[in-house]
């Protein structure tokens, strides 16, 4: 297709002519501004609320990035749930970062700073004091006052105490070589090469006598697992929870075996925090992934989420409840066709709260623990971090496409919602954020497919605008109407002048499990058909979209889809492929988790699998690539190896097709460092405005 250079002039004239008429204002005298790159990265981010023992107060963290100083900061505040007062408790000094707020009692809080645990009185102008400075950094700290039990996660070597692990590290540092030797998979996972040092969960008694507290000898709860001393087993604790009374713990582990890279078996164990008894396996009869264990408030039952299909990481989550006294497990809400994400018991122990994806939203659902009856409590946006207060109210974090996350209170009876924080009020007072507008169309296989449009800054129906299609990862993931601080926030593209389109193609959860399952063996088929039909649908109905100025962007599977699009259509002016698979063959051999490509596509050496892999292989269509493409890649991405982006970029440059490679040697599958995210947005927005001849309403570089 042709992308006309006159479009830049037209866009500039449109912004100049309509700047007053079409820009929304917060006050009659204040003209709103676009969400530019610097403002976006300066926004505050809120942490999960931590409710006090009296259920009257809640702690939360506020974190932010200063682009000028290139520093991250996080501090803790206290929210009075019922009068709305907010008091900052820890210092807000640039570069100071605290995390993991917790309550020791109603008047004393705790938190982590540089891997050590501190305490601080809730009232008075006092400075924090150190409680526990372990030789190894700790994380995920919990405290249960009734037992004076402190629990935490620390990475240790097999058969080592925390102190002994320091000596092991010192000896390793004196080695004369740097070789790492592997006989079994995994050799590497996510963003690191595998070593014998693994996260384990510990328990220790906290002595709060006097002003100076002390932590007793720690007990490695996972050390009682079978074969834990075998250096090849590599037990690793992924998550854990502690009963309200502090006497029991449930933790999540992946069983060590030679099939760890192609099996999705993840188990839950139950253990005492006080006795040296061996942990009890609760999920031994199931071969799928178990997750999200949570105790009832009376400590009598444990609920968790369970996948039942071995080898399938996107199987539906079922809810199971285990009764400690009878050692019996039952499933509830087994007929539900949506997949819950997490669980939390109601204060009366009669029901469970969960968040589940539903038609592009993340909604709170209440489930009767006996009958499985379900009731949706929220209807819009995206909810997270549910924290029950009493029998009829809970705290949660809520965001929407045009609203960053804040803490809200929900009345579970009336479903009334009250916003309790507004941590970005000052920054966003003069910034315009567009809402999401839903649409449905007929996609692949005759199924109804859901998407939404976010209109550009300064929108005027009489003007035409370029289109930016955002393609999510997975493919068994879904875009949600939430405010993301990642690289895929629709308002960042709308603020640069694009009509931004999001489509939850086949494979996306939230539309029934069959819709999610349907993408198997169909990577280059159903999602591609959905995306092309979705673009045709919005461009045929929204005449303000300029069909000659369209771009498509995606990460992970969305990056794969950008590569697939490049081999199958020239309707886009430019593409962005972030950590996207170029070859399904080399991509299989370079990835860390083999269960994913094996389930979705197949094994390269198996004749049937080879056919499916080649059918869905973007590299097979390399000769057709003609759309200018920006490739973005992190070196530490072991899910999609850096050679995938490098290979696609090499092919295009060798063939003389415009392409650019943006390489981050210190990033993995995501862009984690804020400074790198600033550069990412600069490169991406500059690329798509250049190739669509669009003048953004603010200077990008």
DRENFI-414224 format. One line per 5 residues: number of its first residue (from 1); their letters; for each residue x, y, z of C-alpha. Coordinates in Angstrom, 3 decimals, padded with zeros to 6 digits. Last residue first. Example, Ala and Ser with C-alpha at 12.3 -4.5 7.8 and 13.67 -1.06 7.14 Angstrom:
BEGIN
2	sa	013.670,-001.060,007.140  012.300,-004.500,007.800
//
This chain:
BEGIN
701	xxxxx	012.107,013.065,020.502  008.319,012.720,020.717  007.345,016.395,020.468  003.684,016.806,021.315  000.456,016.722,019.304
696	xxxxx	001.959,014.001,017.078  002.460,014.943,013.436  001.668,011.871,011.373  003.368,010.867,008.142  002.229,007.276,008.666
691	xxxxx	005.788,005.921,008.444  007.235,008.643,010.662  004.433,008.562,013.239  004.876,004.783,013.587  008.640,004.902,014.039
686	xxxxx	008.767,007.918,016.371  006.131,006.302,018.563  008.158,003.090,018.762  011.560,004.667,019.365  010.361,007.140,021.992
681	xxxxx	008.174,004.562,023.706  011.096,002.149,024.006  013.455,004.920,025.196  011.108,005.847,028.024  010.689,002.143,028.814
676	xxxxx	014.457,001.766,029.004  014.591,004.512,031.619  011.795,002.807,033.545  013.654,-000.501,033.700  011.380,-003.505,033.203
671	xxxxx	010.860,-003.773,029.444  009.387,-007.225,029.151  010.620,-010.531,027.707  014.037,-009.818,029.267  015.997,-006.569,029.484
666	xxxxx	019.691,-005.778,030.129  021.073,-006.027,026.564  018.205,-003.920,025.161  018.220,-003.975,021.346  016.245,-001.704,019.033
661	xxxxx	016.498,-003.164,015.516  015.326,-001.132,012.519  013.828,-002.187,009.214  013.414,-000.765,005.710  013.452,-003.632,003.160
656	xxxxx	016.751,-004.047,001.289  016.681,-007.836,001.150  019.654,-008.106,003.502  017.944,-005.564,005.782  014.775,-007.649,005.888
651	xxxxx	016.538,-010.955,006.535  018.796,-009.489,009.220  015.812,-007.955,011.023  013.981,-011.293,011.031  017.069,-013.104,012.311
646	xxxxx	017.865,-010.536,015.008  014.279,-010.627,016.242  014.362,-014.427,016.578  018.044,-014.546,017.591  017.153,-012.696,020.799
641	xxxxx	015.456,-015.812,022.114  011.710,-015.695,022.737  011.066,-017.180,026.193  014.711,-016.734,027.204  014.513,-012.946,027.031
636	xxxxx	017.752,-011.769,028.609  018.914,-010.101,025.379  015.781,-007.962,025.143  014.441,-007.328,021.657  012.594,-004.645,019.697
631	xxxxx	012.096,-004.979,015.927  010.785,-001.996,013.968  009.326,-003.025,010.640  008.903,-001.354,007.254  006.378,-003.497,005.306
626	xxxxx	007.848,-005.621,002.489  008.041,-009.182,003.824  006.820,-011.495,001.024  010.108,-013.373,000.563  010.090,-014.171,004.263
621	xxxxx	006.926,-016.274,004.001  008.388,-019.451,005.507  009.826,-017.292,008.292  006.293,-016.596,009.563  005.819,-020.310,010.471
616	xxxxx	002.229,-021.381,011.176  001.957,-024.046,008.454  005.566,-024.968,009.174  004.816,-025.756,012.828  001.721,-027.720,011.855
611	xxxxx	003.623,-029.840,009.327  006.504,-030.397,011.737  004.107,-031.594,014.427  002.713,-034.295,012.143  006.217,-035.424,011.139
606	xxxxx	007.603,-035.334,014.734  011.072,-033.823,014.728  009.758,-030.249,015.075  007.474,-031.019,018.034  003.940,-029.615,017.976
601	xxxxx	001.856,-026.456,017.586  -000.036,-025.281,020.686  000.798,-028.147,023.021  004.435,-028.567,021.990  004.977,-024.811,021.633
596	xxxxx	003.901,-024.208,025.257  005.177,-027.370,026.938  008.708,-026.501,025.821  009.217,-023.738,028.369  012.713,-022.276,027.861
591	xxxxx	012.675,-021.295,024.189  015.534,-021.672,021.721  014.661,-025.020,020.142  011.012,-024.119,019.623  011.790,-020.659,018.240
586	xxxxx	014.200,-022.231,015.736  011.231,-024.113,014.292  008.421,-021.577,014.827  010.604,-019.029,013.086  010.151,-015.281,013.567
581	xxxxx	008.855,-015.277,017.147  008.239,-011.790,018.489  010.179,-010.024,021.226  008.556,-006.720,020.191  007.485,-006.612,016.540
576	xxxxx	006.413,-003.140,015.379  004.864,-002.758,011.931  004.621,000.031,009.359  002.398,001.363,006.590  -000.125,-001.456,006.991
571	xxxxx	-002.274,-002.956,004.197  000.663,-004.911,002.802  -000.643,-008.364,003.655  000.525,-011.950,004.251  004.235,-012.103,005.068
566	xxxxx	004.317,-008.919,007.106  001.155,-009.988,008.910  002.955,-013.097,010.192  005.820,-010.989,011.515  003.392,-008.653,013.301
561	xxxxx	001.594,-011.780,014.554  004.808,-013.105,016.089  005.219,-009.733,017.794  001.660,-010.007,019.133  002.594,-013.497,020.307
556	xxxxx	005.391,-011.796,022.282  004.706,-008.080,021.762  002.510,-006.327,019.229  002.135,-003.385,016.896  000.138,-002.745,013.737
551	xxxxx	000.190,000.462,011.682  -002.385,002.188,009.470  -002.186,005.278,007.289  -003.915,004.511,003.965  -007.124,003.473,005.732
546	xxxxx	-007.543,006.985,007.161  -009.985,006.556,010.047  -012.586,009.349,010.370  -015.005,007.220,008.385  -015.595,004.960,011.362
541	xxxxx	-017.889,002.244,010.043  -015.842,000.727,007.223  -012.553,001.342,009.054  -013.900,-000.346,012.195  -015.042,-003.523,010.417
536	xxxxx	-012.051,-003.822,008.096  -009.728,-003.640,011.097  -011.754,-006.324,012.863  -011.786,-008.511,009.770  -007.998,-008.299,009.546
531	xxxxx	-007.510,-008.983,013.248  -009.960,-011.883,013.390  -008.500,-013.529,010.288  -004.993,-013.241,011.735  -006.075,-014.661,015.099
526	xxxxx	-007.872,-017.603,013.410  -005.168,-018.608,010.935  -001.515,-017.992,011.724  -001.746,-019.412,015.226  -004.238,-022.144,014.316
521	xxxxx	-002.687,-025.371,015.722  -004.410,-024.572,019.040  -006.279,-021.272,018.693  -009.646,-022.870,019.517  -008.782,-023.536,023.176
516	xxxxx	-009.459,-019.954,024.264  -012.782,-019.752,022.410  -013.720,-023.160,023.831  -012.883,-021.892,027.318  -015.506,-019.152,027.215
511	xxxxx	-015.092,-015.517,026.188  -012.805,-014.276,028.982  -009.637,-015.896,027.699  -008.205,-014.809,024.320  -007.332,-017.673,021.994
506	xxxxx	-009.397,-016.324,019.111  -008.874,-012.545,018.851  -009.348,-009.981,021.595  -009.052,-006.862,019.440  -007.636,-003.454,020.443
501	xxxxx	-007.828,-000.457,018.101  -006.172,002.921,018.648  -007.257,005.867,016.529  -003.854,007.495,016.464  -002.752,011.049,017.347
496	xxxxx	000.167,010.502,019.742  -002.248,010.648,022.683  -004.209,007.774,021.136  -000.977,005.780,021.019  -000.181,006.361,024.699
491	xxxxx	-003.877,005.974,025.505  -003.838,002.380,024.302  -001.370,001.339,027.059  000.776,-001.393,025.518  004.308,-000.560,026.668
486	xxxxx	003.521,-001.230,030.326  001.929,001.066,032.904  -001.464,-000.375,032.029  -004.750,001.320,032.794  -007.419,-001.325,032.395
481	xxxxx	-009.895,-002.383,029.755  -008.351,-005.791,029.256  -006.289,-007.339,026.487  -006.427,-011.081,026.605  -003.998,-013.970,026.934
476	xxxxx	-004.038,-017.355,025.253  -002.071,-016.127,022.219  -000.292,-015.273,024.425  000.537,-011.703,023.609  -001.743,-008.829,022.665
471	xxxxx	-002.019,-007.040,019.331  -002.410,-003.233,019.277  -003.708,-001.847,015.952  -002.784,001.815,015.422  -004.956,003.774,012.979
466	xxxxx	-004.162,007.113,011.351  -006.643,009.967,011.668  -009.167,011.753,009.447  -010.805,015.012,010.499  -014.526,015.827,010.506
461	xxxxx	-015.093,013.614,013.559  -012.778,015.767,015.663  -010.631,014.075,018.294  -008.172,016.270,020.170  -006.331,013.219,021.506
456	xxxxx	-007.148,010.120,019.532  -010.117,007.808,020.078  -009.725,004.492,021.887  -011.509,001.698,020.002  -012.621,-001.635,021.360
451	xxxxx	-012.686,-005.282,020.402  -014.791,-008.398,020.695  -015.172,-011.332,018.321  -018.388,-013.141,017.429  -017.635,-016.539,015.922
446	xxxxx	-018.182,-017.427,012.252  -015.077,-019.656,012.243  -012.939,-016.535,012.115  -014.486,-013.201,013.001  -017.978,-011.726,013.011
441	xxxxx	-017.917,-008.311,014.670  -018.291,-006.742,018.080  -017.504,-003.176,019.170  -016.681,-001.525,022.471  -015.630,002.090,023.008
436	xxxxx	-012.721,002.567,025.426  -012.336,005.955,027.103  -009.794,008.618,026.199  -007.403,010.252,028.665  -006.810,014.027,028.580
431	xxxxx	-004.223,015.536,030.908  -004.625,018.775,032.914  -005.586,017.297,036.293  -003.652,014.144,035.456  -000.554,014.978,037.507
426	xxxxx	-002.444,016.348,040.522  -005.062,013.606,040.691  -002.550,010.803,040.261  -002.901,009.182,043.698  -006.674,009.325,043.827
421	xxxxx	-007.553,007.118,046.785  -010.792,005.930,048.417  -013.131,005.405,045.448  -016.510,004.140,046.623  -018.362,001.300,044.928
416	xxxxx	-021.975,000.240,045.552  -022.579,-003.451,044.890  -025.588,-003.281,047.253  -024.648,-006.447,049.136  -020.914,-006.736,048.398
411	xxxxx	-020.302,-003.112,049.296  -017.092,-002.349,047.420  -014.297,-000.068,048.583  -011.807,001.366,046.075  -008.027,001.685,045.944
406	xxxxx	-006.639,003.350,042.823  -005.344,002.208,039.435  -005.070,004.676,036.557  -008.334,005.775,034.902  -008.958,006.195,031.160
401	xxxxx	-008.700,002.539,030.143  -009.991,001.493,033.538  -008.492,000.825,036.952  -009.529,-000.775,040.228  -007.646,-001.947,043.304
396	xxxxx	-009.773,-003.706,045.882  -011.138,-003.251,049.371  -014.000,-005.312,050.702  -017.409,-004.877,052.262  -020.305,-006.976,053.480
391	xxxxx	-018.966,-009.541,055.930  -016.015,-007.401,057.001  -012.877,-005.933,055.442  -012.225,-008.356,052.579  -009.054,-007.625,050.508
386	xxxxx	-009.242,-008.121,046.735  -005.996,-007.234,044.936  -007.290,-006.684,041.385  -010.209,-005.197,039.444  -010.347,-004.150,035.790
381	xxxxx	-012.813,-001.859,034.092  -016.574,-002.280,034.299  -019.206,-004.619,035.746  -018.397,-005.346,039.378  -020.044,-007.714,041.856
376	xxxxx	-020.754,-010.646,039.561  -022.620,-013.359,041.457  -021.841,-017.065,041.361  -023.522,-020.135,042.910  -020.882,-022.798,043.662
371	xxxxx	-023.235,-024.513,046.121  -021.035,-024.805,049.219  -018.324,-022.158,048.793  -020.829,-019.671,047.302  -018.856,-017.723,044.714
366	xxxxx	-018.522,-013.926,044.587  -017.158,-012.505,041.327  -014.962,-009.432,040.911  -014.449,-008.503,037.263  -011.441,-008.160,034.988
361	xxxxx	-012.785,-006.707,031.752  -012.252,-007.559,028.086  -015.288,-009.791,027.771  -014.910,-011.474,031.157  -011.573,-012.050,032.839
356	xxxxx	-011.931,-013.308,036.379  -011.220,-011.868,039.811  -012.173,-014.007,042.766  -014.122,-013.828,045.997  -014.964,-016.966,047.909
351	xxxxx	-018.002,-017.692,050.058  -019.140,-018.915,053.446  -016.018,-018.232,055.504  -017.732,-015.328,057.345  -014.848,-012.987,056.432
346	xxxxx	-015.149,-013.871,052.755  -012.332,-016.020,051.427  -009.914,-014.793,048.746  -009.070,-016.425,045.429  -007.058,-015.723,042.292
341	xxxxx	-007.326,-015.662,038.489  -010.693,-017.322,037.817  -011.197,-019.016,034.412  -014.600,-018.672,032.773  -016.845,-021.567,031.714
336	xxxxx	-018.191,-022.268,035.197  -019.667,-025.773,035.540  -017.140,-026.746,038.222  -018.416,-024.016,040.517  -016.961,-025.956,043.473
331	xxxxx	-014.552,-028.899,043.569  -014.122,-031.010,046.681  -011.085,-032.172,048.664  -011.183,-034.294,051.817  -008.491,-034.325,054.509
326	xxxxx	-011.246,-034.569,057.138  -009.864,-031.978,059.583  -007.998,-029.878,057.012  -010.903,-029.455,054.600  -009.617,-028.917,051.053
321	xxxxx	-011.461,-026.700,048.573  -010.894,-026.837,044.814  -011.685,-024.156,042.235  -011.057,-024.961,038.562  -008.727,-022.902,036.367
316	xxxxx	-009.300,-023.431,032.628  -006.295,-024.700,030.679  -003.875,-022.071,029.429  -000.632,-023.854,030.430  -001.568,-027.090,028.695
311	xxxxx	000.928,-029.918,029.272  -001.308,-031.910,031.609  -004.933,-030.863,031.571  -006.365,-030.446,035.074  -005.717,-026.829,035.957
306	xxxxx	-006.277,-026.091,039.632  -007.013,-022.967,041.645  -006.823,-023.101,045.436  -008.953,-023.236,048.570  -007.824,-024.253,052.053
301	xxxxx	-010.248,-024.976,054.844  -010.279,-024.928,058.640  -008.168,-021.848,059.218  -011.103,-019.829,060.624  -010.371,-017.057,058.096
296	xxxxx	-010.373,-019.552,055.231  -006.916,-020.288,053.891  -005.760,-019.298,050.387  -003.799,-021.194,047.723  -003.296,-019.280,044.430
291	xxxxx	-001.918,-021.980,042.121  -002.055,-025.582,040.888  -000.864,-026.413,037.364  -001.926,-029.681,035.774  -001.144,-033.284,036.657
286	xxxxx	-003.721,-033.931,039.366  -003.849,-036.846,041.825  -000.895,-035.532,043.843  -002.551,-032.197,044.547  -002.567,-032.017,048.345
281	xxxxx	000.996,-033.148,049.147  001.637,-033.045,052.907  004.766,-031.305,054.150  007.076,-033.478,056.323  006.883,-032.731,060.004
276	xxxxx	009.432,-030.502,061.682  006.834,-028.671,063.728  006.084,-024.955,064.013  004.966,-023.634,060.618  003.062,-026.829,059.875
271	xxxxx	002.893,-027.848,056.238  000.455,-028.173,053.345  001.842,-028.741,049.872  000.535,-027.454,046.537  001.760,-028.846,043.223
266	xxxxx	002.740,-027.668,039.737  002.599,-030.132,036.829  002.959,-028.266,033.541  005.241,-030.809,031.881  007.545,-029.968,028.941
261	xxxxx	010.399,-028.127,030.618  010.176,-030.006,033.919  010.386,-033.396,032.223  013.590,-034.552,033.946  011.919,-034.049,037.287
256	xxxxx	011.660,-031.547,040.106  008.076,-030.994,041.248  007.030,-027.355,040.664  006.189,-025.816,044.015  003.327,-023.880,045.598
251	xxxxx	003.107,-023.401,049.357  000.497,-023.874,052.042  001.334,-022.895,055.618  -000.200,-023.812,058.927  -000.048,-022.546,062.513
246	xxxxx	-000.163,-018.806,061.825  -003.681,-018.254,063.153  -004.685,-016.538,059.903  -003.280,-019.470,057.878  -000.113,-018.758,055.914
241	xxxxx	000.248,-018.433,052.143  002.874,-019.459,049.618  004.161,-018.826,046.102  006.743,-020.110,043.614  008.862,-022.267,045.923
236	xxxxx	011.686,-023.901,043.953  012.871,-027.466,044.344  016.071,-027.993,042.370  016.102,-031.788,042.127  019.567,-032.194,040.600
231	xxxxx	021.475,-031.173,043.741  019.781,-033.944,045.749  019.324,-032.612,049.286  015.613,-031.943,048.713  015.019,-035.530,047.703
226	xxxxx	011.583,-035.556,049.331  010.332,-032.235,050.769  011.406,-031.492,054.336  013.678,-028.649,053.206  010.612,-026.767,051.929
221	xxxxx	009.842,-025.482,055.431  013.336,-024.050,055.868  013.360,-023.186,059.539  014.796,-019.854,060.692  016.540,-019.449,064.023
216	xxxxx	014.847,-016.769,066.124  014.152,-013.190,065.083  014.808,-010.463,067.625  013.020,-007.313,068.708  014.660,-004.347,070.354
211	xxxxx	012.125,-002.215,072.252  011.219,-004.852,074.806  010.068,-008.397,074.055  008.862,-008.774,070.471  010.454,-012.186,069.860
206	xxxxx	009.675,-013.194,066.270  009.705,-016.941,065.683  010.975,-018.135,062.334  009.483,-019.667,059.177  011.159,-020.109,055.813
201	xxxxx	010.111,-020.573,052.189  012.628,-021.533,049.522  013.721,-019.690,046.377  016.502,-021.577,044.556  020.308,-021.471,044.352
196	xxxxx	021.462,-024.604,042.529  021.849,-022.564,039.364  019.675,-022.013,036.309  020.577,-019.362,033.774  018.359,-016.335,034.159
191	xxxxx	015.689,-014.372,032.320  012.676,-016.681,031.834  014.357,-020.027,032.544  017.790,-021.418,031.719  019.436,-024.823,031.541
186	xxxxx	016.124,-026.472,032.321  016.538,-029.265,031.193  019.017,-031.903,032.337  022.752,-032.525,031.915  023.953,-028.983,032.437
181	xxxxx	027.417,-027.592,033.192  028.089,-023.926,033.973  031.663,-022.797,033.353  033.016,-019.633,035.004  036.571,-020.748,035.748
176	xxxxx	039.154,-020.009,038.447  036.582,-020.243,041.223  036.931,-017.697,044.043  033.398,-016.320,043.635  032.040,-019.840,044.135
171	xxxxx	033.713,-020.008,047.540  032.117,-016.714,048.579  028.730,-017.859,047.337  029.019,-021.062,049.341  029.994,-019.045,052.420
166	xxxxx	026.881,-016.883,052.059  024.828,-020.031,051.668  026.061,-021.254,055.036  024.518,-018.232,056.742  021.145,-018.846,055.068
161	xxxxx	021.227,-022.489,056.059  022.240,-024.925,053.383  021.005,-028.386,052.324  020.422,-027.280,048.735  021.508,-023.684,047.981
156	xxxxx	019.382,-020.766,049.130  017.041,-018.118,047.738  014.922,-016.519,050.444  011.154,-016.376,050.977  009.514,-015.211,054.199
151	xxxxx	007.565,-016.253,057.289  007.440,-014.612,060.725  005.478,-016.389,063.411  004.549,-014.685,066.677  001.886,-017.410,066.970
146	xxxxx	-001.122,-015.134,067.467  000.722,-012.257,065.763  000.966,-013.836,062.301  003.555,-012.114,060.107  004.187,-012.368,056.368
141	xxxxx	007.279,-011.489,054.315  007.285,-011.919,050.533  011.012,-011.196,050.179  014.360,-011.867,051.830  017.895,-010.757,050.982
136	xxxxx	020.590,-013.122,052.251  022.676,-012.544,055.390  019.472,-011.652,057.222  018.941,-008.172,058.705  015.851,-008.593,060.875
131	xxxxx	014.073,-006.017,062.998  015.763,-002.762,061.981  014.307,000.458,063.307  012.148,002.997,061.494  012.272,006.662,062.514
126	xxxxx	009.653,008.206,064.759  007.482,011.269,064.262  004.478,009.923,066.119  001.915,007.284,065.278  002.145,004.069,063.279
121	xxxxx	005.291,002.956,065.027  007.956,001.644,062.630  009.438,-001.776,062.008  012.108,-002.880,059.534  012.911,-006.094,057.634
116	xxxxx	016.014,-006.342,055.434  016.265,-007.027,051.662  017.173,-003.461,050.710  014.141,-002.091,052.574  011.284,-004.323,053.603
111	xxxxx	008.312,-003.208,055.659  006.726,-003.378,059.094  003.933,-001.525,060.846  003.210,-000.919,064.499  000.089,000.516,066.159
106	xxxxx	-002.591,-002.027,065.261  -000.105,-004.883,065.524  002.821,-006.245,063.513  001.098,-005.024,060.349  002.667,-005.433,056.906
101	xxxxx	004.106,-003.367,054.057  006.071,-005.395,051.464  008.097,-002.595,049.866  010.440,000.324,050.465  012.451,002.319,047.901
96	xxxxx	014.435,005.484,048.531  015.715,006.943,045.232  014.057,010.337,045.671  013.088,010.804,049.298  009.486,010.154,050.275
91	xxxxx	010.138,008.930,053.788  007.787,006.437,055.384  004.354,006.973,056.955  002.304,009.112,054.551  -001.116,009.688,056.039
86	xxxxx	-004.379,009.279,054.126  -007.766,010.216,055.589  -010.744,008.555,053.906  -013.035,008.604,056.935  -013.952,004.925,056.880
81	xxxxx	-010.922,003.183,055.442  -008.315,005.302,057.189  -005.518,004.877,054.663  -001.898,004.591,055.773  000.932,005.439,053.392
76	xxxxx	004.125,003.630,052.425  006.882,004.950,050.150  008.418,004.011,046.822  010.999,005.805,044.676  012.616,005.032,041.331
71	xxxxx	015.418,007.203,039.950  016.358,008.429,036.470  016.915,011.978,037.763  014.911,013.654,034.987  012.640,010.679,034.368
66	xxxxx	011.594,010.513,038.062  009.823,007.203,038.564  006.993,006.492,040.967  005.865,004.176,043.723  003.011,004.487,046.195
61	xxxxx	002.713,001.677,048.695  -000.386,000.742,050.665  -001.393,000.286,054.283  -005.005,-000.148,055.318  -006.949,000.950,058.382
56	xxxxx	-010.230,000.000,060.042  -010.083,-003.797,059.700  -009.013,-004.021,063.366  -006.043,-006.255,062.465  -005.009,-003.774,059.736
51	xxxxx	-005.752,-004.317,056.036  -002.898,-004.391,053.516  -003.958,-002.648,050.298  -002.197,-003.719,047.084  000.262,-001.227,045.638
46	xxxxx	-000.390,002.032,043.809  001.588,003.400,040.884  002.265,007.108,040.528  002.628,008.591,037.058  006.004,009.991,035.990
41	xxxxx	006.399,007.519,033.121  003.201,008.709,031.481  004.112,012.356,032.007  007.468,011.907,030.270  006.014,010.014,027.311
36	xxxxx	003.142,012.403,026.662  -000.437,011.968,027.823  -001.973,014.725,025.730  -002.846,018.120,027.255  -006.120,019.489,028.537
31	xxxxx	-007.172,023.080,027.957  -007.971,024.854,031.231  -010.252,027.908,031.255  -013.656,026.243,031.268  -012.369,023.552,033.574
26	xxxxx	-011.452,019.955,032.890  -011.361,020.596,029.136  -011.832,018.285,026.164  -009.884,019.186,023.052  -012.130,019.377,019.988
21	xxxxx	-013.066,023.012,019.457  -009.921,024.642,020.790  -007.334,022.600,018.931  -009.514,022.176,015.851  -007.754,024.248,013.237
16	xxxxx	-004.221,023.650,014.475  -004.691,019.923,015.002  -006.285,019.513,011.573  -003.600,021.564,009.846  -000.897,019.333,011.299
11	xxxxx	-002.788,016.194,010.288  -003.229,017.449,006.734  000.451,018.306,006.443  001.511,014.889,007.767  -000.980,013.188,005.431
6	xxxxx	000.633,014.786,002.409  003.375,012.141,002.620  000.957,009.465,001.465  001.360,005.924,002.758  001.033,003.658,-000.272
1	x	000.000,000.000,000.000
//
